[in-house]
Amino acid sequence: MLTKEELEFFKAELEKRRDKIRSNLNITTQEMNSLNSNDLRDEADFASTSLGRAVDNAILSQQAKELAEIELALDKISENVYGICEMCEEEINIERLKVKIFARYCITCREVIEKEQK
């Protein structure tokens, strides 16, 4: 079981990452809105802008997924179930949590899930 100090550490790290992602999402959204209002003069401008939008959309999508995982992890902390594998209900190794702070599964269960997805 994680100690109170460890839980506080993970909570602070999750909140810091959540705030950073929210800031990134706001900045990227503002930049995309600014691009939408630009006057595209030729096909090269349009192609460049389209590629930039595709990259920005991919980044926004990935960060939105990570933000949802972080919110779930913060909820788990408040419910005293953070660090417990959702599949086998065993404790997730603290070293794994340090690497992937919002891990939902222990290493063994994660491998099972990955094999099933292939």
N, CA, C and O atoms as CSV, one atom per row, in Angstrom:
chain,resi,resn,atom,element,x,y,z
A,1,MET,N,N,0.842,-1.185,0.000
A,1,MET,CA,C,0.000,0.000,0.000
A,1,MET,C,C,0.887,1.249,0.000
A,1,MET,O,O,1.899,1.305,0.699
A,2,LEU,N,N,0.495,2.236,-0.787
A,2,LEU,CA,C,1.274,3.470,-0.851
A,2,LEU,C,C,1.131,4.259,0.447
A,2,LEU,O,O,0.067,4.281,1.065
A,3,THR,N,N,2.209,4.897,0.839
A,3,THR,CA,C,2.168,5.726,2.040
A,3,THR,C,C,1.470,7.046,1.725
A,3,THR,O,O,1.258,7.397,0.564
A,4,LYS,N,N,1.125,7.758,2.774
A,4,LYS,CA,C,0.486,9.063,2.608
A,4,LYS,C,C,1.404,10.008,1.819
A,4,LYS,O,O,0.941,10.755,0.957
A,5,GLU,N,N,2.694,9.968,2.120
A,5,GLU,CA,C,3.654,10.821,1.431
A,5,GLU,C,C,3.742,10.475,-0.052
A,5,GLU,O,O,3.815,11.365,-0.900
A,6,GLU,N,N,3.736,9.176,-0.360
A,6,GLU,CA,C,3.772,8.755,-1.768
A,6,GLU,C,C,2.519,9.205,-2.497
A,6,GLU,O,O,2.596,9.682,-3.630
A,7,LEU,N,N,1.369,9.060,-1.861
A,7,LEU,CA,C,0.116,9.513,-2.477
A,7,LEU,C,C,0.138,11.018,-2.728
A,7,LEU,O,O,-0.304,11.482,-3.779
A,8,GLU,N,N,0.648,11.771,-1.771
A,8,GLU,CA,C,0.746,13.222,-1.939
A,8,GLU,C,C,1.677,13.575,-3.091
A,8,GLU,O,O,1.404,14.495,-3.862
A,9,PHE,N,N,2.786,12.830,-3.204
A,9,PHE,CA,C,3.724,13.047,-4.310
A,9,PHE,C,C,3.026,12.804,-5.650
A,9,PHE,O,O,3.097,13.641,-6.550
A,10,PHE,N,N,2.355,11.663,-5.780
A,10,PHE,CA,C,1.685,11.338,-7.038
A,10,PHE,C,C,0.567,12.326,-7.344
A,10,PHE,O,O,0.383,12.719,-8.496
A,11,LYS,N,N,-0.171,12.725,-6.334
A,11,LYS,CA,C,-1.245,13.697,-6.533
A,11,LYS,C,C,-0.676,15.013,-7.058
A,11,LYS,O,O,-1.209,15.584,-8.009
A,12,ALA,N,N,0.396,15.493,-6.448
A,12,ALA,CA,C,1.023,16.747,-6.887
A,12,ALA,C,C,1.535,16.630,-8.320
A,12,ALA,O,O,1.373,17.555,-9.116
A,13,GLU,N,N,2.153,15.496,-8.651
A,13,GLU,CA,C,2.670,15.294,-10.007
A,13,GLU,C,C,1.527,15.229,-11.021
A,13,GLU,O,O,1.625,15.803,-12.106
A,14,LEU,N,N,0.451,14.535,-10.671
A,14,LEU,CA,C,-0.712,14.449,-11.558
A,14,LEU,C,C,-1.331,15.824,-11.775
A,14,LEU,O,O,-1.682,16.176,-12.902
A,15,GLU,N,N,-1.466,16.594,-10.718
A,15,GLU,CA,C,-2.050,17.931,-10.837
A,15,GLU,C,C,-1.166,18.848,-11.679
A,15,GLU,O,O,-1.668,19.646,-12.470
A,16,LYS,N,N,0.154,18.732,-11.508
A,16,LYS,CA,C,1.086,19.534,-12.296
A,16,LYS,C,C,0.967,19.175,-13.781
A,16,LYS,O,O,0.919,20.058,-14.637
A,17,ARG,N,N,0.919,17.874,-14.077
A,17,ARG,CA,C,0.792,17.431,-15.470
A,17,ARG,C,C,-0.558,17.842,-16.051
A,17,ARG,O,O,-0.636,18.257,-17.207
A,18,ARG,N,N,-1.635,17.728,-15.244
A,18,ARG,CA,C,-2.970,18.129,-15.690
A,18,ARG,C,C,-2.978,19.611,-16.070
A,18,ARG,O,O,-3.500,19.982,-17.122
A,19,ASP,N,N,-2.409,20.442,-15.227
A,19,ASP,CA,C,-2.376,21.881,-15.494
A,19,ASP,C,C,-1.571,22.194,-16.752
A,19,ASP,O,O,-1.950,23.063,-17.537
A,20,LYS,N,N,-0.453,21.481,-16.943
A,20,LYS,CA,C,0.379,21.685,-18.135
A,20,LYS,C,C,-0.393,21.301,-19.400
A,20,LYS,O,O,-0.349,22.021,-20.397
A,21,ILE,N,N,-1.090,20.183,-19.360
A,21,ILE,CA,C,-1.860,19.741,-20.528
A,21,ILE,C,C,-2.990,20.730,-20.817
A,21,ILE,O,O,-3.219,21.087,-21.973
A,22,ARG,N,N,-3.683,21.165,-19.794
A,22,ARG,CA,C,-4.760,22.145,-20.002
A,22,ARG,C,C,-4.222,23.409,-20.662
A,22,ARG,O,O,-4.846,23.958,-21.570
A,23,SER,N,N,-3.069,23.863,-20.202
A,23,SER,CA,C,-2.438,25.041,-20.801
A,23,SER,C,C,-2.089,24.783,-22.267
A,23,SER,O,O,-2.356,25.617,-23.132
A,24,ASN,N,N,-1.488,23.617,-22.540
A,24,ASN,CA,C,-1.143,23.255,-23.921
A,24,ASN,C,C,-2.384,23.197,-24.807
A,24,ASN,O,O,-2.366,23.682,-25.938
A,25,LEU,N,N,-3.453,22.609,-24.297
A,25,LEU,CA,C,-4.682,22.502,-25.078
A,25,LEU,C,C,-5.246,23.882,-25.402
A,25,LEU,O,O,-5.693,24.126,-26.523
A,26,ASN,N,N,-5.225,24.777,-24.432
A,26,ASN,CA,C,-5.723,26.132,-24.667
A,26,ASN,C,C,-4.878,26.867,-25.703
A,26,ASN,O,O,-5.420,27.515,-26.599
A,27,ILE,N,N,-3.560,26.772,-25.586
A,27,ILE,CA,C,-2.671,27.453,-26.529
A,27,ILE,C,C,-2.853,26.896,-27.934
A,27,ILE,O,O,-2.966,27.656,-28.896
A,28,THR,N,N,-2.882,25.571,-28.055
A,28,THR,CA,C,-3.025,24.949,-29.371
A,28,THR,C,C,-4.366,25.299,-29.994
A,28,THR,O,O,-4.441,25.562,-31.194
A,29,THR,N,N,-5.418,25.305,-29.198
A,29,THR,CA,C,-6.743,25.668,-29.715
A,29,THR,C,C,-6.748,27.111,-30.204
A,29,THR,O,O,-7.305,27.405,-31.262
A,30,GLN,N,N,-6.140,28.002,-29.451
A,30,GLN,CA,C,-6.057,29.409,-29.867
A,30,GLN,C,C,-5.267,29.551,-31.167
A,30,GLN,O,O,-5.641,30.320,-32.052
A,31,GLU,N,N,-4.173,28.800,-31.269
A,31,GLU,CA,C,-3.366,28.855,-32.494
A,31,GLU,C,C,-4.150,28.336,-33.691
A,31,GLU,O,O,-4.081,28.899,-34.783
A,32,MET,N,N,-4.895,27.259,-33.476
A,32,MET,CA,C,-5.692,26.708,-34.575
A,32,MET,C,C,-6.785,27.690,-34.989
A,32,MET,O,O,-7.055,27.846,-36.180
A,33,ASN,N,N,-7.408,28.344,-34.031
A,33,ASN,CA,C,-8.430,29.345,-34.353
A,33,ASN,C,C,-7.818,30.509,-35.126
A,33,ASN,O,O,-8.440,31.055,-36.038
A,34,SER,N,N,-6.606,30.882,-34.759
A,34,SER,CA,C,-5.911,31.955,-35.462
A,34,SER,C,C,-5.607,31.542,-36.907
A,34,SER,O,O,-5.752,32.344,-37.829
A,35,LEU,N,N,-5.188,30.296,-37.095
A,35,LEU,CA,C,-4.923,29.800,-38.454
A,35,LEU,C,C,-6.189,29.787,-39.294
A,35,LEU,O,O,-6.146,30.058,-40.494
A,36,ASN,N,N,-7.310,29.474,-38.670
A,36,ASN,CA,C,-8.578,29.431,-39.405
A,36,ASN,C,C,-8.941,30.795,-39.968
A,36,ASN,O,O,-9.619,30.881,-40.992
A,37,SER,N,N,-8.499,31.863,-39.312
A,37,SER,CA,C,-8.854,33.201,-39.767
A,37,SER,C,C,-7.837,33.763,-40.768
A,37,SER,O,O,-8.049,34.843,-41.318
A,38,ASN,N,N,-6.738,33.042,-41.008
A,38,ASN,CA,C,-5.729,33.504,-41.960
A,38,ASN,C,C,-6.249,33.422,-43.387
A,38,ASN,O,O,-7.033,32.540,-43.738
A,39,ASP,N,N,-5.793,34.358,-44.187
A,39,ASP,CA,C,-6.132,34.368,-45.608
A,39,ASP,C,C,-5.104,33.515,-46.344
A,39,ASP,O,O,-3.936,33.892,-46.448
A,40,LEU,N,N,-5.542,32.360,-46.856
A,40,LEU,CA,C,-4.631,31.458,-47.566
A,40,LEU,C,C,-4.546,31.903,-49.021
A,40,LEU,O,O,-5.548,31.917,-49.736
A,41,ARG,N,N,-3.352,32.264,-49.446
A,41,ARG,CA,C,-3.162,32.890,-50.746
A,41,ARG,C,C,-2.983,31.892,-51.900
A,41,ARG,O,O,-3.333,32.198,-53.039
A,42,ASP,N,N,-2.450,30.726,-51.616
A,42,ASP,CA,C,-2.239,29.768,-52.707
A,42,ASP,C,C,-2.276,28.340,-52.174
A,42,ASP,O,O,-2.471,28.116,-50.980
A,43,GLU,N,N,-2.088,27.381,-53.075
A,43,GLU,CA,C,-2.156,25.971,-52.698
A,43,GLU,C,C,-1.078,25.587,-51.693
A,43,GLU,O,O,-1.322,24.746,-50.828
A,44,ALA,N,N,0.095,26.175,-51.787
A,44,ALA,CA,C,1.179,25.869,-50.849
A,44,ALA,C,C,0.802,26.314,-49.437
A,44,ALA,O,O,1.042,25.589,-48.472
A,45,ASP,N,N,0.212,27.503,-49.316
A,45,ASP,CA,C,-0.262,27.972,-48.006
A,45,ASP,C,C,-1.311,27.021,-47.447
A,45,ASP,O,O,-1.284,26.654,-46.272
A,46,PHE,N,N,-2.233,26.633,-48.318
A,46,PHE,CA,C,-3.306,25.738,-47.896
A,46,PHE,C,C,-2.743,24.384,-47.459
A,46,PHE,O,O,-3.149,23.851,-46.426
A,47,ALA,N,N,-1.814,23.826,-48.236
A,47,ALA,CA,C,-1.221,22.522,-47.914
A,47,ALA,C,C,-0.461,22.584,-46.593
A,47,ALA,O,O,-0.575,21.688,-45.757
A,48,SER,N,N,0.307,23.638,-46.418
A,48,SER,CA,C,1.076,23.803,-45.186
A,48,SER,C,C,0.153,23.922,-43.978
A,48,SER,O,O,0.392,23.307,-42.939
A,49,THR,N,N,-0.885,24.706,-44.122
A,49,THR,CA,C,-1.849,24.898,-43.032
A,49,THR,C,C,-2.594,23.601,-42.736
A,49,THR,O,O,-2.834,23.279,-41.572
A,50,SER,N,N,-2.962,22.854,-43.773
A,50,SER,CA,C,-3.674,21.591,-43.585
A,50,SER,C,C,-2.817,20.575,-42.836
A,50,SER,O,O,-3.304,19.875,-41.948
A,51,LEU,N,N,-1.550,20.499,-43.197
A,51,LEU,CA,C,-0.640,19.585,-42.515
A,51,LEU,C,C,-0.484,19.995,-41.056
A,51,LEU,O,O,-0.506,19.149,-40.162
A,52,GLY,N,N,-0.329,21.277,-40.820
A,52,GLY,CA,C,-0.211,21.784,-39.450
A,52,GLY,C,C,-1.445,21.464,-38.620
A,52,GLY,O,O,-1.338,21.110,-37.446
A,53,ARG,N,N,-2.612,21.590,-39.231
A,53,ARG,CA,C,-3.859,21.270,-38.525
A,53,ARG,C,C,-3.939,19.781,-38.189
A,53,ARG,O,O,-4.378,19.409,-37.101
A,54,ALA,N,N,-3.518,18.942,-39.114
A,54,ALA,CA,C,-3.554,17.496,-38.867
A,54,ALA,C,C,-2.653,17.132,-37.691
A,54,ALA,O,O,-3.031,16.332,-36.835
A,55,VAL,N,N,-1.472,17.718,-37.656
A,55,VAL,CA,C,-0.538,17.464,-36.551
A,55,VAL,C,C,-1.137,17.995,-35.246
A,55,VAL,O,O,-1.126,17.305,-34.227
A,56,ASP,N,N,-1.652,19.211,-35.282
A,56,ASP,CA,C,-2.254,19.794,-34.078
A,56,ASP,C,C,-3.429,18.955,-33.581
A,56,ASP,O,O,-3.580,18.748,-32.377
A,57,ASN,N,N,-4.258,18.474,-34.501
A,57,ASN,CA,C,-5.388,17.632,-34.093
A,57,ASN,C,C,-4.927,16.334,-33.445
A,57,ASN,O,O,-5.527,15.875,-32.473
A,58,ALA,N,N,-3.864,15.744,-33.981
A,58,ALA,CA,C,-3.328,14.515,-33.391
A,58,ALA,C,C,-2.797,14.784,-31.983
A,58,ALA,O,O,-3.008,13.992,-31.065
A,59,ILE,N,N,-2.109,15.905,-31.829
A,59,ILE,CA,C,-1.579,16.273,-30.509
A,59,ILE,C,C,-2.725,16.542,-29.539
A,59,ILE,O,O,-2.703,16.072,-28.401
A,60,LEU,N,N,-3.723,17.298,-29.989
A,60,LEU,CA,C,-4.879,17.586,-29.137
A,60,LEU,C,C,-5.572,16.304,-28.699
A,60,LEU,O,O,-5.947,16.164,-27.535
A,61,SER,N,N,-5.740,15.381,-29.615
A,61,SER,CA,C,-6.399,14.113,-29.304
A,61,SER,C,C,-5.609,13.321,-28.269
A,61,SER,O,O,-6.181,12.805,-27.309
A,62,GLN,N,N,-4.298,13.225,-28.462
A,62,GLN,CA,C,-3.456,12.477,-27.526
A,62,GLN,C,C,-3.455,13.136,-26.151
A,62,GLN,O,O,-3.537,12.452,-25.131
A,63,GLN,N,N,-3.364,14.451,-26.126
A,63,GLN,CA,C,-3.340,15.143,-24.837
A,63,GLN,C,C,-4.694,15.064,-24.139
A,63,GLN,O,O,-4.751,14.998,-22.911
A,64,ALA,N,N,-5.782,15.069,-24.901
A,64,ALA,CA,C,-7.104,14.932,-24.299
A,64,ALA,C,C,-7.254,13.548,-23.656
A,64,ALA,O,O,-7.852,13.414,-22.588
A,65,LYS,N,N,-6.705,12.520,-24.318
A,65,LYS,CA,C,-6.742,11.170,-23.747
A,65,LYS,C,C,-5.930,11.112,-22.454
A,65,LYS,O,O,-6.369,10.535,-21.459
A,66,GLU,N,N,-4.738,11.718,-22.479
A,66,GLU,CA,C,-3.891,11.722,-21.288
A,66,GLU,C,C,-4.568,12.498,-20.156
A,66,GLU,O,O,-4.494,12.098,-18.995
A,67,LEU,N,N,-5.221,13.597,-20.494
A,67,LEU,CA,C,-5.925,14.387,-19.486
A,67,LEU,C,C,-7.030,13.557,-18.829
A,67,LEU,O,O,-7.215,13.625,-17.614
A,68,ALA,N,N,-7.760,12.780,-19.619
A,68,ALA,CA,C,-8.808,11.913,-19.067
A,68,ALA,C,C,-8.203,10.867,-18.127
A,68,ALA,O,O,-8.775,10.581,-17.075
A,69,GLU,N,N,-7.057,10.297,-18.495
A,69,GLU,CA,C,-6.375,9.318,-17.639
A,69,GLU,C,C,-5.933,9.961,-16.327
A,69,GLU,O,O,-6.040,9.355,-15.260
A,70,ILE,N,N,-5.438,11.188,-16.416
A,70,ILE,CA,C,-4.995,11.907,-15.217
A,70,ILE,C,C,-6.172,12.193,-14.302
A,70,ILE,O,O,-6.079,12.013,-13.087
A,71,GLU,N,N,-7.274,12.637,-14.878
A,71,GLU,CA,C,-8.474,12.912,-14.073
A,71,GLU,C,C,-8.950,11.642,-13.368
A,71,GLU,O,O,-9.352,11.687,-12.205
A,72,LEU,N,N,-8.905,10.517,-14.072
A,72,LEU,CA,C,-9.285,9.237,-13.478
A,72,LEU,C,C,-8.356,8.881,-12.320
A,72,LEU,O,O,-8.812,8.432,-11.269
A,73,ALA,N,N,-7.062,9.080,-12.514
A,73,ALA,CA,C,-6.088,8.783,-11.458
A,73,ALA,C,C,-6.321,9.671,-10.236
A,73,ALA,O,O,-6.220,9.203,-9.102
A,74,LEU,N,N,-6.631,10.946,-10.459
A,74,LEU,CA,C,-6.915,11.850,-9.338
A,74,LEU,C,C,-8.181,11.419,-8.599
A,74,LEU,O,O,-8.247,11.497,-7.373
A,75,ASP,N,N,-9.184,10.962,-9.352
A,75,ASP,CA,C,-10.400,10.431,-8.718
A,75,ASP,C,C,-10.063,9.208,-7.865
A,75,ASP,O,O,-10.589,9.043,-6.764
A,76,LYS,N,N,-9.185,8.358,-8.382
A,76,LYS,CA,C,-8.794,7.158,-7.635
A,76,LYS,C,C,-8.079,7.523,-6.338
A,76,LYS,O,O,-8.259,6.859,-5.317
A,77,ILE,N,N,-7.268,8.580,-6.380
A,77,ILE,CA,C,-6.602,9.018,-5.154
A,77,ILE,C,C,-7.644,9.434,-4.126
A,77,ILE,O,O,-7.547,9.066,-2.956
A,78,SER,N,N,-8.631,10.193,-4.554
A,78,SER,CA,C,-9.656,10.661,-3.613
A,78,SER,C,C,-10.522,9.508,-3.096
A,78,SER,O,O,-11.105,9.604,-2.016
A,79,GLU,N,N,-10.606,8.425,-3.861
A,79,GLU,CA,C,-11.391,7.250,-3.456
A,79,GLU,C,C,-10.533,6.176,-2.786
A,79,GLU,O,O,-11.024,5.092,-2.471
A,80,ASN,N,N,-9.256,6.477,-2.570
A,80,ASN,CA,C,-8.312,5.554,-1.929
A,80,ASN,C,C,-8.122,4.242,-2.685
A,80,ASN,O,O,-7.945,3.189,-2.073
A,81,VAL,N,N,-8.160,4.306,-4.007
A,81,VAL,CA,C,-7.910,3.110,-4.813
A,81,VAL,C,C,-6.803,3.333,-5.847
A,81,VAL,O,O,-6.610,2.520,-6.751
A,82,TYR,N,N,-6.084,4.441,-5.698
A,82,TYR,CA,C,-4.979,4.724,-6.612
A,82,TYR,C,C,-3.872,3.680,-6.407
A,82,TYR,O,O,-3.549,3.312,-5.277
A,83,GLY,N,N,-3.305,3.216,-7.515
A,83,GLY,CA,C,-2.219,2.247,-7.429
A,83,GLY,C,C,-2.689,0.809,-7.339
A,83,GLY,O,O,-1.892,-0.096,-7.088
A,84,ILE,N,N,-3.988,0.594,-7.544
A,84,ILE,CA,C,-4.555,-0.752,-7.532
A,84,ILE,C,C,-4.922,-1.118,-8.974
A,84,ILE,O,O,-5.612,-0.360,-9.656
A,85,CYS,N,N,-4.461,-2.269,-9.423
A,85,CYS,CA,C,-4.733,-2.738,-10.781
A,85,CYS,C,C,-6.235,-2.931,-10.982
A,85,CYS,O,O,-6.904,-3.550,-10.154
A,86,GLU,N,N,-6.755,-2.400,-12.079
A,86,GLU,CA,C,-8.182,-2.521,-12.379
A,86,GLU,C,C,-8.576,-3.938,-12.789
A,86,GLU,O,O,-9.761,-4.270,-12.805
A,87,MET,N,N,-7.598,-4.770,-13.120
A,87,MET,CA,C,-7.907,-6.111,-13.595
A,87,MET,C,C,-7.778,-7.153,-12.474
A,87,MET,O,O,-8.716,-7.905,-12.211
A,88,CYS,N,N,-6.629,-7.190,-11.825
A,88,CYS,CA,C,-6.407,-8.220,-10.802
A,88,CYS,C,C,-6.580,-7.690,-9.378
A,88,CYS,O,O,-6.593,-8.461,-8.419
A,89,GLU,N,N,-6.711,-6.389,-9.253
A,89,GLU,CA,C,-6.911,-5.705,-7.975
A,89,GLU,C,C,-5.730,-5.844,-7.012
A,89,GLU,O,O,-5.878,-5.686,-5.800
A,90,GLU,N,N,-4.566,-6.140,-7.572
A,90,GLU,CA,C,-3.329,-6.153,-6.788
A,90,GLU,C,C,-2.689,-4.772,-6.889
A,90,GLU,O,O,-3.049,-3.972,-7.752
A,91,GLU,N,N,-1.735,-4.501,-5.996
A,91,GLU,CA,C,-1.039,-3.223,-6.045
A,91,GLU,C,C,-0.166,-3.130,-7.286
A,91,GLU,O,O,0.476,-4.100,-7.690
A,92,ILE,N,N,-0.154,-1.943,-7.881
A,92,ILE,CA,C,0.743,-1.664,-8.999
A,92,ILE,C,C,2.088,-1.264,-8.393
A,92,ILE,O,O,2.137,-0.455,-7.466
A,93,ASN,N,N,3.154,-1.819,-8.905
A,93,ASN,CA,C,4.494,-1.532,-8.417
A,93,ASN,C,C,4.759,-0.032,-8.476
A,93,ASN,O,O,4.452,0.624,-9.472
A,94,ILE,N,N,5.327,0.501,-7.410
A,94,ILE,CA,C,5.585,1.944,-7.333
A,94,ILE,C,C,6.526,2.413,-8.438
A,94,ILE,O,O,6.420,3.550,-8.897
A,95,GLU,N,N,7.438,1.558,-8.866
A,95,GLU,CA,C,8.347,1.930,-9.955
A,95,GLU,C,C,7.569,2.121,-11.250
A,95,GLU,O,O,7.887,3.007,-12.043
A,96,ARG,N,N,6.551,1.295,-11.465
A,96,ARG,CA,C,5.688,1.467,-12.651
A,96,ARG,C,C,4.938,2.782,-12.560
A,96,ARG,O,O,4.828,3.502,-13.553
A,97,LEU,N,N,4.419,3.105,-11.384
A,97,LEU,CA,C,3.691,4.364,-11.211
A,97,LEU,C,C,4.600,5.573,-11.435
A,97,LEU,O,O,4.156,6.606,-11.938
A,98,LYS,N,N,5.850,5.443,-11.067
A,98,LYS,CA,C,6.787,6.545,-11.289
A,98,LYS,C,C,7.021,6.776,-12.779
A,98,LYS,O,O,7.229,7.908,-13.217
A,99,VAL,N,N,6.985,5.687,-13.557
A,99,VAL,CA,C,7.194,5.788,-14.998
A,99,VAL,C,C,5.911,6.229,-15.703
A,99,VAL,O,O,5.936,7.103,-16.569
A,100,LYS,N,N,4.799,5.619,-15.323
A,100,LYS,CA,C,3.502,5.956,-15.910
A,100,LYS,C,C,2.561,6.282,-14.758
A,100,LYS,O,O,1.897,5.406,-14.205
A,101,ILE,N,N,2.522,7.542,-14.418
A,101,ILE,CA,C,1.876,8.009,-13.194
A,101,ILE,C,C,0.376,7.703,-13.147
A,101,ILE,O,O,-0.211,7.640,-12.066
A,102,PHE,N,N,-0.237,7.516,-14.303
A,102,PHE,CA,C,-1.673,7.215,-14.324
A,102,PHE,C,C,-1.947,5.770,-14.753
A,102,PHE,O,O,-3.004,5.470,-15.307
A,103,ALA,N,N,-0.985,4.882,-14.490
A,103,ALA,CA,C,-1.137,3.469,-14.854
A,103,ALA,C,C,-2.395,2.887,-14.206
A,103,ALA,O,O,-2.663,3.106,-13.025
A,104,ARG,N,N,-3.146,2.153,-14.995
A,104,ARG,CA,C,-4.378,1.535,-14.499
A,104,ARG,C,C,-4.198,0.045,-14.228
A,104,ARG,O,O,-5.015,-0.577,-13.550
A,105,TYR,N,N,-3.117,-0.519,-14.769
A,105,TYR,CA,C,-2.895,-1.960,-14.656
A,105,TYR,C,C,-1.461,-2.241,-14.226
A,105,TYR,O,O,-0.544,-1.476,-14.526
A,106,CYS,N,N,-1.284,-3.349,-13.521
A,106,CYS,CA,C,0.066,-3.812,-13.207
A,106,CYS,C,C,0.711,-4.299,-14.510
A,106,CYS,O,O,0.036,-4.432,-15.531
A,107,ILE,N,N,1.996,-4.556,-14.468
A,107,ILE,CA,C,2.721,-4.980,-15.672
A,107,ILE,C,C,2.133,-6.264,-16.257
A,107,ILE,O,O,1.933,-6.352,-17.469
A,108,THR,N,N,1.859,-7.246,-15.425
A,108,THR,CA,C,1.345,-8.537,-15.898
A,108,THR,C,C,0.014,-8.363,-16.623
A,108,THR,O,O,-0.173,-8.883,-17.724
A,109,CYS,N,N,-0.909,-7.632,-16.004
A,109,CYS,CA,C,-2.224,-7.433,-16.620
A,109,CYS,C,C,-2.126,-6.575,-17.874
A,109,CYS,O,O,-2.869,-6.796,-18.830
A,110,ARG,N,N,-1.228,-5.607,-17.885
A,110,ARG,CA,C,-1.023,-4.769,-19.068
A,110,ARG,C,C,-0.567,-5.626,-20.241
A,110,ARG,O,O,-1.016,-5.425,-21.369
A,111,GLU,N,N,0.320,-6.575,-19.982
A,111,GLU,CA,C,0.793,-7.468,-21.042
A,111,GLU,C,C,-0.348,-8.334,-21.578
A,111,GLU,O,O,-0.441,-8.566,-22.783
A,112,VAL,N,N,-1.212,-8.811,-20.682
A,112,VAL,CA,C,-2.375,-9.611,-21.101
A,112,VAL,C,C,-3.277,-8.779,-22.003
A,112,VAL,O,O,-3.721,-9.256,-23.047
A,113,ILE,N,N,-3.545,-7.560,-21.615
A,113,ILE,CA,C,-4.415,-6.681,-22.397
A,113,ILE,C,C,-3.797,-6.405,-23.768
A,113,ILE,O,O,-4.496,-6.443,-24.780
A,114,GLU,N,N,-2.509,-6.132,-23.808
A,114,GLU,CA,C,-1.835,-5.862,-25.080
A,114,GLU,C,C,-1.890,-7.065,-26.009
A,114,GLU,O,O,-2.073,-6.907,-27.216
A,115,LYS,N,N,-1.732,-8.275,-25.453
A,115,LYS,CA,C,-1.811,-9.496,-26.277
A,115,LYS,C,C,-3.212,-9.672,-26.836
A,115,LYS,O,O,-3.371,-10.074,-27.989
A,116,GLU,N,N,-4.225,-9.378,-26.043
A,116,GLU,CA,C,-5.617,-9.505,-26.481
A,116,GLU,C,C,-5.963,-8.498,-27.580
A,116,GLU,O,O,-6.808,-8.772,-28.431
A,117,GLN,N,N,-5.314,-7.341,-27.561
A,117,GLN,CA,C,-5.600,-6.301,-28.549
A,117,GLN,C,C,-4.956,-6.587,-29.892
A,117,GLN,O,O,-5.325,-5.970,-30.891
A,118,LYS,N,N,-4.001,-7.507,-29.940
A,118,LYS,CA,C,-3.308,-7.815,-31.198
A,118,LYS,C,C,-4.062,-8.773,-32.054
A,118,LYS,O,O,-3.603,-9.124,-33.141
